[in-house]
Amino acid sequence: MTEATKELPLPALIAIGVILLTQSIFLFINARKNGHNYWLWGILGIIQAPMPTLFYLLFARKIWKRKKAKE
């Protein structure tokens, strides 16, 4: 085990795992619904948080353009 995992208590590791898994599932399902490369987004979501979600919402879904178009 590395130095970082020796210091983290078990509940913290479980919480991090749940966050990463939830993010990955959200990205996978949402990207599949919207016709994006869903495997890529699912894998990115399982290895890092929260940047893949932010990049997906800002660049793949382009949410800022939709808000401007509605106004």
C-alpha positions, 0 to 999 in steps of 0.5 A, spaced: 500 500 500 502 507 498 503 512 503 496 516 502 492 509 502 495 508 509 492 514 512 485 514 509 480 511 514 476 505 511 469 510 510 473 515 506 475 510 501 468 507 501 465 514 500 471 516 494 469 509 491 461 511 491 463 518 488 467 515 483 462 509 481 456 514 481 459 519 477 461 514 472 454 511 471 451 518 470 456 520 465 456 513 461 448 513 461 447 520 459 453 520 454 449 514 451 443 518 451 446 524 447 450 520 442 457 521 445 462 516 446 459 513 452 465 508 454 470 514 454 466 518 458 464 512 463 472 510 464 474 517 465 468 518 470 471 512 474 478 514 474 478 522 476 473 526 480 470 532 478 473 534 472 470 529 467 463 531 469 465 538 468 468 537 462 462 533 459 457 538 461 461 544 458 464 541 452 460 535 450 453 537 452 455 545 451 450 547 456 452 554 456 449 555 449 443 552 450 441 557 456 443 563 451 439 560 446 433 559 450 433 567 452 
